[in-house]
């Protein structure tokens, strides 16, 4: 499944599009989440880049 995430650190933000294993039906648009195992990959020639993650966990009880 492909997930779009707005990563924010309090002063700046950026959009990250990444792959997750399996269906992620517990995720809702706009909810706060914790991302586990977020990794950035790049092909040897430097042209192909991607993000992947092991899991996305909803915060605040999934609300």
PDBQT receptor file of N, H, CA, C and O in Angstrom, charges set to zero:
ATOM      1  N   UNK A   1       0.842  -1.174   0.000  1.00  0.00    +0.000 N 
ATOM      2  CA  UNK A   1       0.000   0.000   0.000  1.00  0.00    +0.000 C 
ATOM      3  C   UNK A   1       0.886   1.235   0.000  1.00  0.00    +0.000 C 
ATOM      4  O   UNK A   1       1.910   1.264   0.682  1.00  0.00    +0.000 OA
ATOM      5  N   UNK A   2       0.507   2.239  -0.746  1.00  0.00    +0.000 N 
ATOM      6  H   UNK A   2      -0.326   2.216  -1.300  1.00  0.00    +0.000 HD
ATOM      7  CA  UNK A   2       1.234   3.503  -0.781  1.00  0.00    +0.000 C 
ATOM      8  C   UNK A   2       0.527   4.489   0.137  1.00  0.00    +0.000 C 
ATOM      9  O   UNK A   2      -0.693   4.643   0.075  1.00  0.00    +0.000 OA
ATOM     10  N   UNK A   3       1.307   5.161   0.995  1.00  0.00    +0.000 N 
ATOM     11  H   UNK A   3       2.298   5.036   1.045  1.00  0.00    +0.000 HD
ATOM     12  CA  UNK A   3       0.787   6.120   1.957  1.00  0.00    +0.000 C 
ATOM     13  C   UNK A   3       1.450   7.466   1.712  1.00  0.00    +0.000 C 
ATOM     14  O   UNK A   3       2.656   7.532   1.473  1.00  0.00    +0.000 OA
ATOM     15  N   UNK A   4       0.670   8.540   1.771  1.00  0.00    +0.000 N 
ATOM     16  H   UNK A   4      -0.309   8.487   1.966  1.00  0.00    +0.000 HD
ATOM     17  CA  UNK A   4       1.209   9.897   1.715  1.00  0.00    +0.000 C 
ATOM     18  C   UNK A   4       1.210  10.458   3.118  1.00  0.00    +0.000 C 
ATOM     19  O   UNK A   4       0.202  10.384   3.821  1.00  0.00    +0.000 OA
ATOM     20  N   UNK A   5       2.336  11.019   3.533  1.00  0.00    +0.000 N 
ATOM     21  H   UNK A   5       3.155  11.079   2.962  1.00  0.00    +0.000 HD
ATOM     22  CA  UNK A   5       2.511  11.507   4.896  1.00  0.00    +0.000 C 
ATOM     23  C   UNK A   5       3.027  12.937   4.849  1.00  0.00    +0.000 C 
ATOM     24  O   UNK A   5       3.902  13.253   4.043  1.00  0.00    +0.000 OA
ATOM     25  N   UNK A   6       2.497  13.800   5.701  1.00  0.00    +0.000 N 
ATOM     26  H   UNK A   6       1.787  13.543   6.356  1.00  0.00    +0.000 HD
ATOM     27  CA  UNK A   6       3.039  15.132   5.867  1.00  0.00    +0.000 C 
ATOM     28  C   UNK A   6       3.894  15.098   7.124  1.00  0.00    +0.000 C 
ATOM     29  O   UNK A   6       3.369  15.065   8.236  1.00  0.00    +0.000 OA
ATOM     30  N   UNK A   7       5.197  15.106   6.950  1.00  0.00    +0.000 N 
ATOM     31  H   UNK A   7       5.624  15.132   6.046  1.00  0.00    +0.000 HD
ATOM     32  CA  UNK A   7       6.129  15.058   8.076  1.00  0.00    +0.000 C 
ATOM     33  C   UNK A   7       6.393  16.484   8.552  1.00  0.00    +0.000 C 
ATOM     34  O   UNK A   7       6.740  17.355   7.755  1.00  0.00    +0.000 OA
ATOM     35  N   UNK A   8       6.227  16.720   9.868  1.00  0.00    +0.000 N 
ATOM     36  H   UNK A   8       5.946  16.012  10.516  1.00  0.00    +0.000 HD
ATOM     37  CA  UNK A   8       6.398  18.053  10.432  1.00  0.00    +0.000 C 
ATOM     38  C   UNK A   8       7.296  17.987  11.659  1.00  0.00    +0.000 C 
ATOM     39  O   UNK A   8       7.219  17.049  12.451  1.00  0.00    +0.000 OA
ATOM     40  N   UNK A   9       8.160  19.009  11.807  1.00  0.00    +0.000 N 
ATOM     41  H   UNK A   9       8.222  19.772  11.163  1.00  0.00    +0.000 HD
ATOM     42  CA  UNK A   9       9.048  19.045  12.974  1.00  0.00    +0.000 C 
ATOM     43  C   UNK A   9       8.846  20.285  13.832  1.00  0.00    +0.000 C 
ATOM     44  O   UNK A   9       9.663  20.554  14.712  1.00  0.00    +0.000 OA
ATOM     45  N   UNK A  10       7.790  21.041  13.603  1.00  0.00    +0.000 N 
ATOM     46  H   UNK A  10       7.126  20.822  12.887  1.00  0.00    +0.000 HD
ATOM     47  CA  UNK A  10       7.517  22.242  14.386  1.00  0.00    +0.000 C 
ATOM     48  C   UNK A  10       7.923  23.517  13.682  1.00  0.00    +0.000 C 
ATOM     49  O   UNK A  10       7.359  24.576  13.957  1.00  0.00    +0.000 OA
ATOM     50  N   UNK A  11       8.887  23.444  12.780  1.00  0.00    +0.000 N 
ATOM     51  H   UNK A  11       9.345  22.584  12.556  1.00  0.00    +0.000 HD
ATOM     52  CA  UNK A  11       9.317  24.625  12.034  1.00  0.00    +0.000 C 
ATOM     53  C   UNK A  11       9.173  24.450  10.527  1.00  0.00    +0.000 C 
ATOM     54  O   UNK A  11       9.131  25.437   9.792  1.00  0.00    +0.000 OA
ATOM     55  N   UNK A  12       9.099  23.220  10.066  1.00  0.00    +0.000 N 
ATOM     56  H   UNK A  12       9.134  22.419  10.663  1.00  0.00    +0.000 HD
ATOM     57  CA  UNK A  12       9.027  22.946   8.635  1.00  0.00    +0.000 C 
ATOM     58  C   UNK A  12       8.228  21.668   8.408  1.00  0.00    +0.000 C 
ATOM     59  O   UNK A  12       7.990  20.899   9.339  1.00  0.00    +0.000 OA
ATOM     60  N   UNK A  13       7.822  21.452   7.171  1.00  0.00    +0.000 N 
ATOM     61  H   UNK A  13       8.016  22.077   6.414  1.00  0.00    +0.000 HD
ATOM     62  CA  UNK A  13       7.105  20.225   6.835  1.00  0.00    +0.000 C 
ATOM     63  C   UNK A  13       7.456  19.808   5.409  1.00  0.00    +0.000 C 
ATOM     64  O   UNK A  13       7.878  20.629   4.595  1.00  0.00    +0.000 OA
ATOM     65  N   UNK A  14       7.276  18.525   5.122  1.00  0.00    +0.000 N 
ATOM     66  H   UNK A  14       6.933  17.858   5.784  1.00  0.00    +0.000 HD
ATOM     67  CA  UNK A  14       7.497  18.005   3.777  1.00  0.00    +0.000 C 
ATOM     68  C   UNK A  14       6.597  16.804   3.561  1.00  0.00    +0.000 C 
ATOM     69  O   UNK A  14       6.268  16.085   4.505  1.00  0.00    +0.000 OA
ATOM     70  N   UNK A  15       6.202  16.591   2.318  1.00  0.00    +0.000 N 
ATOM     71  H   UNK A  15       6.469  17.175   1.551  1.00  0.00    +0.000 HD
ATOM     72  CA  UNK A  15       5.384  15.427   1.988  1.00  0.00    +0.000 C 
ATOM     73  C   UNK A  15       6.292  14.247   1.672  1.00  0.00    +0.000 C 
ATOM     74  O   UNK A  15       7.290  14.389   0.966  1.00  0.00    +0.000 OA
ATOM     75  N   UNK A  16       5.938  13.083   2.201  1.00  0.00    +0.000 N 
ATOM     76  H   UNK A  16       5.127  12.967   2.775  1.00  0.00    +0.000 HD
ATOM     77  CA  UNK A  16       6.667  11.840   1.938  1.00  0.00    +0.000 C 
ATOM     78  C   UNK A  16       5.656  10.812   1.445  1.00  0.00    +0.000 C 
ATOM     79  O   UNK A  16       4.621  10.605   2.078  1.00  0.00    +0.000 OA
ATOM     80  N   UNK A  17       5.943  10.184   0.348  1.00  0.00    +0.000 N 
ATOM     81  H   UNK A  17       6.784  10.353  -0.167  1.00  0.00    +0.000 HD
ATOM     82  CA  UNK A  17       5.110   9.111  -0.192  1.00  0.00    +0.000 C 
ATOM     83  C   UNK A  17       5.919   7.831  -0.037  1.00  0.00    +0.000 C 
ATOM     84  O   UNK A  17       7.046   7.743  -0.524  1.00  0.00    +0.000 OA
ATOM     85  N   UNK A  18       5.340   6.827   0.646  1.00  0.00    +0.000 N 
ATOM     86  H   UNK A  18       4.424   6.898   1.041  1.00  0.00    +0.000 HD
ATOM     87  CA  UNK A  18       6.113   5.623   0.900  1.00  0.00    +0.000 C 
ATOM     88  C   UNK A  18       5.256   4.375   0.855  1.00  0.00    +0.000 C 
ATOM     89  O   UNK A  18       4.028   4.444   0.902  1.00  0.00    +0.000 OA
ATOM     90  N   UNK A  19       5.915   3.242   0.764  1.00  0.00    +0.000 N 
ATOM     91  H   UNK A  19       6.912   3.186   0.726  1.00  0.00    +0.000 HD
ATOM     92  CA  UNK A  19       5.248   1.942   0.683  1.00  0.00    +0.000 C 
ATOM     93  C   UNK A  19       5.186   1.292   2.056  1.00  0.00    +0.000 C 
ATOM     94  O   UNK A  19       6.116   1.394   2.856  1.00  0.00    +0.000 OA
ATOM     95  N   UNK A  20       4.059   0.615   2.311  1.00  0.00    +0.000 N 
ATOM     96  H   UNK A  20       3.304   0.531   1.661  1.00  0.00    +0.000 HD
ATOM     97  CA  UNK A  20       3.879  -0.180   3.521  1.00  0.00    +0.000 C 
ATOM     98  C   UNK A  20       3.445  -1.575   3.114  1.00  0.00    +0.000 C 
ATOM     99  O   UNK A  20       2.742  -1.745   2.118  1.00  0.00    +0.000 OA
ATOM    100  N   UNK A  21       3.860  -2.576   3.881  1.00  0.00    +0.000 N 
ATOM    101  H   UNK A  21       4.431  -2.438   4.690  1.00  0.00    +0.000 HD
ATOM    102  CA  UNK A  21       3.412  -3.936   3.568  1.00  0.00    +0.000 C 
ATOM    103  C   UNK A  21       1.939  -4.122   3.925  1.00  0.00    +0.000 C 
ATOM    104  O   UNK A  21       1.503  -3.683   4.989  1.00  0.00    +0.000 OA
ATOM    105  N   UNK A  22       1.176  -4.761   3.059  1.00  0.00    +0.000 N 
ATOM    106  H   UNK A  22       1.531  -5.118   2.195  1.00  0.00    +0.000 HD
ATOM    107  CA  UNK A  22      -0.215  -5.119   3.343  1.00  0.00    +0.000 C 
ATOM    108  C   UNK A  22      -1.171  -3.944   3.347  1.00  0.00    +0.000 C 
ATOM    109  O   UNK A  22      -0.788  -2.810   3.056  1.00  0.00    +0.000 OA
ATOM    110  N   UNK A  23      -2.426  -4.230   3.681  1.00  0.00    +0.000 N 
ATOM    111  H   UNK A  23      -2.737  -5.151   3.917  1.00  0.00    +0.000 HD
ATOM    112  CA  UNK A  23      -3.465  -3.204   3.771  1.00  0.00    +0.000 C 
ATOM    113  C   UNK A  23      -3.323  -2.436   5.085  1.00  0.00    +0.000 C 
ATOM    114  O   UNK A  23      -2.877  -2.993   6.088  1.00  0.00    +0.000 OA
ATOM    115  N   UNK A  24      -3.696  -1.188   5.076  1.00  0.00    +0.000 N 
ATOM    116  H   UNK A  24      -4.059  -0.736   4.261  1.00  0.00    +0.000 HD
ATOM    117  CA  UNK A  24      -3.580  -0.325   6.255  1.00  0.00    +0.000 C 
ATOM    118  C   UNK A  24      -4.932   0.319   6.545  1.00  0.00    +0.000 C 
ATOM    119  O   UNK A  24      -5.032   1.544   6.610  1.00  0.00    +0.000 OA
ATOM    120  N   UNK A  25      -5.961  -0.489   6.718  1.00  0.00    +0.000 N 
ATOM    121  H   UNK A  25      -5.880  -1.484   6.666  1.00  0.00    +0.000 HD
ATOM    122  CA  UNK A  25      -7.323   0.008   6.897  1.00  0.00    +0.000 C 
ATOM    123  C   UNK A  25      -7.516   0.815   8.173  1.00  0.00    +0.000 C 
ATOM    124  O   UNK A  25      -8.513   1.526   8.300  1.00  0.00    +0.000 OA
ATOM    125  N   UNK A  26      -6.592   0.724   9.118  1.00  0.00    +0.000 N 
ATOM    126  H   UNK A  26      -5.781   0.147   9.014  1.00  0.00    +0.000 HD
ATOM    127  CA  UNK A  26      -6.698   1.454  10.376  1.00  0.00    +0.000 C 
ATOM    128  C   UNK A  26      -6.295   2.922  10.235  1.00  0.00    +0.000 C 
ATOM    129  O   UNK A  26      -6.485   3.697  11.172  1.00  0.00    +0.000 OA
ATOM    130  N   UNK A  27      -5.745   3.319   9.088  1.00  0.00    +0.000 N 
ATOM    131  H   UNK A  27      -5.591   2.689   8.327  1.00  0.00    +0.000 HD
ATOM    132  CA  UNK A  27      -5.309   4.697   8.885  1.00  0.00    +0.000 C 
ATOM    133  C   UNK A  27      -6.428   5.540   8.295  1.00  0.00    +0.000 C 
ATOM    134  O   UNK A  27      -7.146   5.106   7.394  1.00  0.00    +0.000 OA
ATOM    135  N   UNK A  28      -6.564   6.769   8.828  1.00  0.00    +0.000 N 
ATOM    136  H   UNK A  28      -5.981   7.121   9.560  1.00  0.00    +0.000 HD
ATOM    137  CA  UNK A  28      -7.573   7.714   8.361  1.00  0.00    +0.000 C 
ATOM    138  C   UNK A  28      -6.872   8.999   7.923  1.00  0.00    +0.000 C 
ATOM    139  O   UNK A  28      -5.883   9.393   8.541  1.00  0.00    +0.000 OA
ATOM    140  N   UNK A  29      -7.355   9.656   6.879  1.00  0.00    +0.000 N 
ATOM    141  H   UNK A  29      -8.158   9.335   6.377  1.00  0.00    +0.000 HD
ATOM    142  CA  UNK A  29      -6.747  10.917   6.442  1.00  0.00    +0.000 C 
ATOM    143  C   UNK A  29      -6.727  11.947   7.566  1.00  0.00    +0.000 C 
ATOM    144  O   UNK A  29      -7.728  12.135   8.258  1.00  0.00    +0.000 OA
ATOM    145  N   UNK A  30      -5.603  12.603   7.746  1.00  0.00    +0.000 N 
ATOM    146  H   UNK A  30      -4.790  12.450   7.184  1.00  0.00    +0.000 HD
ATOM    147  CA  UNK A  30      -5.467  13.682   8.714  1.00  0.00    +0.000 C 
ATOM    148  C   UNK A  30      -5.113  13.267  10.130  1.00  0.00    +0.000 C 
ATOM    149  O   UNK A  30      -4.895  14.130  10.980  1.00  0.00    +0.000 OA
ATOM    150  N   UNK A  31      -5.047  11.956  10.413  1.00  0.00    +0.000 N 
ATOM    151  H   UNK A  31      -5.224  11.255   9.722  1.00  0.00    +0.000 HD
ATOM    152  CA  UNK A  31      -4.743  11.554  11.785  1.00  0.00    +0.000 C 
ATOM    153  C   UNK A  31      -3.240  11.604  12.053  1.00  0.00    +0.000 C 
ATOM    154  O   UNK A  31      -2.427  11.440  11.143  1.00  0.00    +0.000 OA
ATOM    155  N   UNK A  32      -2.892  11.832  13.313  1.00  0.00    +0.000 N 
ATOM    156  H   UNK A  32      -3.552  11.965  14.052  1.00  0.00    +0.000 HD
ATOM    157  CA  UNK A  32      -1.489  11.827  13.732  1.00  0.00    +0.000 C 
ATOM    158  C   UNK A  32      -1.027  10.389  13.884  1.00  0.00    +0.000 C 
ATOM    159  O   UNK A  32      -1.757   9.548  14.410  1.00  0.00    +0.000 OA
ATOM    160  N   UNK A  33       0.190  10.107  13.421  1.00  0.00    +0.000 N 
ATOM    161  H   UNK A  33       0.782  10.790  12.994  1.00  0.00    +0.000 HD
ATOM    162  CA  UNK A  33       0.718   8.741  13.454  1.00  0.00    +0.000 C 
ATOM    163  C   UNK A  33       2.176   8.731  13.876  1.00  0.00    +0.000 C 
ATOM    164  O   UNK A  33       2.855   9.757  13.853  1.00  0.00    +0.000 OA
ATOM    165  N   UNK A  34       2.640   7.556  14.261  1.00  0.00    +0.000 N 
ATOM    166  H   UNK A  34       2.087   6.722  14.279  1.00  0.00    +0.000 HD
ATOM    167  CA  UNK A  34       4.060   7.296  14.506  1.00  0.00    +0.000 C 
ATOM    168  C   UNK A  34       4.496   6.314  13.430  1.00  0.00    +0.000 C 
ATOM    169  O   UNK A  34       3.847   5.289  13.221  1.00  0.00    +0.000 OA
ATOM    170  N   UNK A  35       5.591   6.622  12.747  1.00  0.00    +0.000 N 
ATOM    171  H   UNK A  35       6.118   7.454  12.916  1.00  0.00    +0.000 HD
ATOM    172  CA  UNK A  35       6.102   5.753  11.680  1.00  0.00    +0.000 C 
ATOM    173  C   UNK A  35       7.275   4.960  12.223  1.00  0.00    +0.000 C 
ATOM    174  O   UNK A  35       8.208   5.530  12.788  1.00  0.00    +0.000 OA
ATOM    175  N   UNK A  36       7.231   3.643  12.052  1.00  0.00    +0.000 N 
ATOM    176  H   UNK A  36       6.474   3.180  11.592  1.00  0.00    +0.000 HD
ATOM    177  CA  UNK A  36       8.317   2.772  12.511  1.00  0.00    +0.000 C 
ATOM    178  C   UNK A  36       9.088   2.233  11.311  1.00  0.00    +0.000 C 
ATOM    179  O   UNK A  36       8.491   1.807  10.322  1.00  0.00    +0.000 OA
ATOM    180  N   UNK A  37      10.390   2.252  11.400  1.00  0.00    +0.000 N 
ATOM    181  H   UNK A  37      10.875   2.598  12.204  1.00  0.00    +0.000 HD
ATOM    182  CA  UNK A  37      11.253   1.677  10.375  1.00  0.00    +0.000 C 
ATOM    183  C   UNK A  37      11.264   2.442   9.064  1.00  0.00    +0.000 C 
ATOM    184  O   UNK A  37      11.387   1.835   8.000  1.00  0.00    +0.000 OA
ATOM    185  N   UNK A  38      11.136   3.768   9.116  1.00  0.00    +0.000 N 
ATOM    186  H   UNK A  38      11.035   4.261   9.980  1.00  0.00    +0.000 HD
ATOM    187  CA  UNK A  38      11.145   4.570   7.898  1.00  0.00    +0.000 C 
ATOM    188  C   UNK A  38      12.551   4.568   7.302  1.00  0.00    +0.000 C 
ATOM    189  O   UNK A  38      13.522   4.884   7.990  1.00  0.00    +0.000 OA
ATOM    190  N   UNK A  39      12.655   4.214   6.027  1.00  0.00    +0.000 N 
ATOM    191  H   UNK A  39      11.866   3.958   5.468  1.00  0.00    +0.000 HD
ATOM    192  CA  UNK A  39      13.944   4.126   5.345  1.00  0.00    +0.000 C 
ATOM    193  C   UNK A  39      13.872   4.821   3.991  1.00  0.00    +0.000 C 
ATOM    194  O   UNK A  39      12.826   4.858   3.344  1.00  0.00    +0.000 OA
ATOM    195  N   UNK A  40      14.999   5.364   3.585  1.00  0.00    +0.000 N 
ATOM    196  H   UNK A  40      15.849   5.335   4.111  1.00  0.00    +0.000 HD
ATOM    197  CA  UNK A  40      15.130   6.004   2.285  1.00  0.00    +0.000 C 
ATOM    198  C   UNK A  40      16.040   5.144   1.429  1.00  0.00    +0.000 C 
ATOM    199  O   UNK A  40      17.101   4.718   1.886  1.00  0.00    +0.000 OA
ATOM    200  N   UNK A  41      15.642   4.886   0.200  1.00  0.00    +0.000 N 
ATOM    201  H   UNK A  41      14.780   5.232  -0.172  1.00  0.00    +0.000 HD
ATOM    202  CA  UNK A  41      16.461   4.079  -0.700  1.00  0.00    +0.000 C 
ATOM    203  C   UNK A  41      16.755   4.807  -1.994  1.00  0.00    +0.000 C 
ATOM    204  O   UNK A  41      15.960   5.628  -2.453  1.00  0.00    +0.000 OA
ATOM    205  N   UNK A  42      17.903   4.502  -2.579  1.00  0.00    +0.000 N 
ATOM    206  H   UNK A  42      18.548   3.835  -2.206  1.00  0.00    +0.000 HD
ATOM    207  CA  UNK A  42      18.293   5.110  -3.839  1.00  0.00    +0.000 C 
ATOM    208  C   UNK A  42      19.011   4.067  -4.678  1.00  0.00    +0.000 C 
ATOM    209  O   UNK A  42      19.848   3.320  -4.171  1.00  0.00    +0.000 OA
ATOM    210  N   UNK A  43      18.682   4.017  -5.967  1.00  0.00    +0.000 N 
ATOM    211  H   UNK A  43      18.002   4.623  -6.379  1.00  0.00    +0.000 HD
ATOM    212  CA  UNK A  43      19.364   3.094  -6.862  1.00  0.00    +0.000 C 
ATOM    213  C   UNK A  43      20.823   3.521  -7.024  1.00  0.00    +0.000 C 
ATOM    214  O   UNK A  43      21.172   4.671  -6.758  1.00  0.00    +0.000 OA
ATOM    215  N   UNK A  44      21.649   2.612  -7.451  1.00  0.00    +0.000 N 
ATOM    216  H   UNK A  44      21.365   1.678  -7.667  1.00  0.00    +0.000 HD
ATOM    217  CA  UNK A  44      23.083   2.897  -7.583  1.00  0.00    +0.000 C 
ATOM    218  C   UNK A  44      23.377   4.078  -8.489  1.00  0.00    +0.000 C 
ATOM    219  O   UNK A  44      24.313   4.838  -8.242  1.00  0.00    +0.000 OA
ATOM    220  N   UNK A  45      22.579   4.235  -9.540  1.00  0.00    +0.000 N 
ATOM    221  H   UNK A  45      21.818   3.618  -9.741  1.00  0.00    +0.000 HD
ATOM    222  CA  UNK A  45      22.825   5.348 -10.457  1.00  0.00    +0.000 C 
ATOM    223  C   UNK A  45      22.280   6.672  -9.930  1.00  0.00    +0.000 C 
ATOM    224  O   UNK A  45      22.484   7.715 -10.551  1.00  0.00    +0.000 OA
ATOM    225  N   UNK A  46      21.587   6.638  -8.786  1.00  0.00    +0.000 N 
ATOM    226  H   UNK A  46      21.422   5.790  -8.282  1.00  0.00    +0.000 HD
ATOM    227  CA  UNK A  46      21.082   7.848  -8.160  1.00  0.00    +0.000 C 
ATOM    228  C   UNK A  46      19.767   8.343  -8.729  1.00  0.00    +0.000 C 
ATOM    229  O   UNK A  46      19.265   9.375  -8.281  1.00  0.00    +0.000 OA
ATOM    230  N   UNK A  47      19.191   7.653  -9.695  1.00  0.00    +0.000 N 
ATOM    231  H   UNK A  47      19.598   6.815 -10.059  1.00  0.00    +0.000 HD
ATOM    232  CA  UNK A  47      17.970   8.117 -10.335  1.00  0.00    +0.000 C 
ATOM    233  C   UNK A  47      16.698   7.685  -9.615  1.00  0.00    +0.000 C 
ATOM    234  O   UNK A  47      15.776   8.492  -9.494  1.00  0.00    +0.000 OA
ATOM    235  N   UNK A  48      16.611   6.471  -9.140  1.00  0.00    +0.000 N 
ATOM    236  H   UNK A  48      17.360   5.816  -9.237  1.00  0.00    +0.000 HD
ATOM    237  CA  UNK A  48      15.404   5.968  -8.498  1.00  0.00    +0.000 C 
ATOM    238  C   UNK A  48      15.530   6.166  -6.990  1.00  0.00    +0.000 C 
ATOM    239  O   UNK A  48      16.500   5.722  -6.376  1.00  0.00    +0.000 OA
ATOM    240  N   UNK A  49      14.544   6.835  -6.404  1.00  0.00    +0.000 N 
ATOM    241  H   UNK A  49      13.757   7.196  -6.903  1.00  0.00    +0.000 HD
ATOM    242  CA  UNK A  49      14.543   7.070  -4.957  1.00  0.00    +0.000 C 
ATOM    243  C   UNK A  49      13.201   6.657  -4.397  1.00  0.00    +0.000 C 
ATOM    244  O   UNK A  49      12.173   6.810  -5.056  1.00  0.00    +0.000 OA
ATOM    245  N   UNK A  50      13.205   6.132  -3.180  1.00  0.00    +0.000 N 
ATOM    246  H   UNK A  50      14.041   6.008  -2.644  1.00  0.00    +0.000 HD
ATOM    247  CA  UNK A  50      11.940   5.716  -2.566  1.00  0.00    +0.000 C 
ATOM    248  C   UNK A  50      12.052   5.722  -1.054  1.00  0.00    +0.000 C 
ATOM    249  O   UNK A  50      13.142   5.668  -0.485  1.00  0.00    +0.000 OA
ATOM    250  N   UNK A  51      10.895   5.789  -0.426  1.00  0.00    +0.000 N 
ATOM    251  H   UNK A  51      10.010   5.833  -0.888  1.00  0.00    +0.000 HD
ATOM    252  CA  UNK A  51      10.755   5.657   1.020  1.00  0.00    +0.000 C 
ATOM    253  C   UNK A  51       9.984   4.368   1.287  1.00  0.00    +0.000 C 
ATOM    254  O   UNK A  51       9.127   3.982   0.492  1.00  0.00    +0.000 OA
ATOM    255  N   UNK A  52      10.276   3.714   2.380  1.00  0.00    +0.000 N 
ATOM    256  H   UNK A  52      10.972   4.028   3.026  1.00  0.00    +0.000 HD
ATOM    257  CA  UNK A  52       9.491   2.577   2.834  1.00  0.00    +0.000 C 
ATOM    258  C   UNK A  52       9.439   2.613   4.355  1.00  0.00    +0.000 C 
ATOM    259  O   UNK A  52      10.258   3.270   4.998  1.00  0.00    +0.000 OA
ATOM    260  N   UNK A  53       8.473   1.905   4.925  1.00  0.00    +0.000 N 
ATOM    261  H   UNK A  53       7.807   1.371   4.404  1.00  0.00    +0.000 HD
ATOM    262  CA  UNK A  53       8.327   1.857   6.377  1.00  0.00    +0.000 C 
ATOM    263  C   UNK A  53       7.825   0.483   6.774  1.00  0.00    +0.000 C 
ATOM    264  O   UNK A  53       7.177  -0.207   5.986  1.00  0.00    +0.000 OA
ATOM    265  N   UNK A  54       8.132   0.090   8.009  1.00  0.00    +0.000 N 
ATOM    266  H   UNK A  54       8.658   0.650   8.648  1.00  0.00    +0.000 HD
ATOM    267  CA  UNK A  54       7.654  -1.188   8.535  1.00  0.00    +0.000 C 
ATOM    268  C   UNK A  54       6.213  -1.092   9.011  1.00  0.00    +0.000 C 
ATOM    269  O   UNK A  54       5.429  -2.021   8.818  1.00  0.00    +0.000 OA
ATOM    270  N   UNK A  55       5.861   0.040   9.637  1.00  0.00    +0.000 N 
ATOM    271  H   UNK A  55       6.498   0.794   9.793  1.00  0.00    +0.000 HD
ATOM    272  CA  UNK A  55       4.515   0.193  10.193  1.00  0.00    +0.000 C 
ATOM    273  C   UNK A  55       4.196   1.653  10.421  1.00  0.00    +0.000 C 
ATOM    274  O   UNK A  55       5.090   2.481  10.595  1.00  0.00    +0.000 OA
ATOM    275  N   UNK A  56       2.900   1.961  10.416  1.00  0.00    +0.000 N 
ATOM    276  H   UNK A  56       2.174   1.288  10.274  1.00  0.00    +0.000 HD
ATOM    277  CA  UNK A  56       2.393   3.280  10.790  1.00  0.00    +0.000 C 
ATOM    278  C   UNK A  56       1.364   3.046  11.880  1.00  0.00    +0.000 C 
ATOM    279  O   UNK A  56       0.366   2.356  11.669  1.00  0.00    +0.000 OA
ATOM    280  N   UNK A  57       1.614   3.629  13.054  1.00  0.00    +0.000 N 
ATOM    281  H   UNK A  57       2.424   4.189  13.226  1.00  0.00    +0.000 HD
ATOM    282  CA  UNK A  57       0.779   3.417  14.234  1.00  0.00    +0.000 C 
ATOM    283  C   UNK A  57      -0.008   4.699  14.531  1.00  0.00    +0.000 C 
ATOM    284  O   UNK A  57       0.601   5.746  14.754  1.00  0.00    +0.000 OA
ATOM    285  N   UNK A  58      -1.353   4.644  14.538  1.00  0.00    +0.000 N 
ATOM    286  H   UNK A  58      -1.848   3.794  14.357  1.00  0.00    +0.000 HD
ATOM    287  CA  UNK A  58      -2.149   5.831  14.893  1.00  0.00    +0.000 C 
ATOM    288  C   UNK A  58      -1.875   6.256  16.332  1.00  0.00    +0.000 C 
ATOM    289  O   UNK A  58      -1.715   5.416  17.218  1.00  0.00    +0.000 OA
ATOM    290  N   UNK A  59      -1.824   7.561  16.553  1.00  0.00    +0.000 N 
ATOM    291  H   UNK A  59      -1.955   8.244  15.834  1.00  0.00    +0.000 HD
ATOM    292  CA  UNK A  59      -1.689   8.115  17.903  1.00  0.00    +0.000 C 
ATOM    293  C   UNK A  59      -3.070   8.452  18.445  1.00  0.00    +0.000 C 
ATOM    294  O   UNK A  59      -4.033   8.498  17.680  1.00  0.00    +0.000 OA
ATOM    295  N   UNK A  60      -3.183   8.684  19.727  1.00  0.00    +0.000 N 
ATOM    296  H   UNK A  60      -2.400   8.646  20.348  1.00  0.00    +0.000 HD
ATOM    297  CA  UNK A  60      -4.451   9.061  20.358  1.00  0.00    +0.000 C 
ATOM    298  C   UNK A  60      -5.553   8.042  20.114  1.00  0.00    +0.000 C 
ATOM    299  O   UNK A  60      -6.693   8.418  19.842  1.00  0.00    +0.000 OA
ATOM    300  N   UNK A  61      -5.235   6.781  20.207  1.00  0.00    +0.000 N 
ATOM    301  H   UNK A  61      -4.309   6.476  20.428  1.00  0.00    +0.000 HD
ATOM    302  CA  UNK A  61      -6.246   5.740  20.064  1.00  0.00    +0.000 C 
ATOM    303  C   UNK A  61      -6.839   5.615  18.677  1.00  0.00    +0.000 C 
ATOM    304  O   UNK A  61      -7.952   5.114  18.520  1.00  0.00    +0.000 OA
ATOM    305  N   UNK A  62      -6.098   6.071  17.654  1.00  0.00    +0.000 N 
ATOM    306  H   UNK A  62      -5.193   6.478  17.782  1.00  0.00    +0.000 HD
ATOM    307  CA  UNK A  62      -6.571   5.940  16.282  1.00  0.00    +0.000 C 
ATOM    308  C   UNK A  62      -7.584   6.977  15.863  1.00  0.00    +0.000 C 
ATOM    309  O   UNK A  62      -8.285   6.792  14.868  1.00  0.00    +0.000 OA
ATOM    310  N   UNK A  63      -7.674   8.079  16.612  1.00  0.00    +0.000 N 
ATOM    311  H   UNK A  63      -7.104   8.229  17.420  1.00  0.00    +0.000 HD
ATOM    312  CA  UNK A  63      -8.647   9.127  16.263  1.00  0.00    +0.000 C 
ATOM    313  C   UNK A  63      -8.049  10.156  15.373  1.00  0.00    +0.000 C 
ATOM    314  O   UNK A  63      -8.728  11.107  14.986  1.00  0.00    +0.000 OA
TER     315      UNK A  63
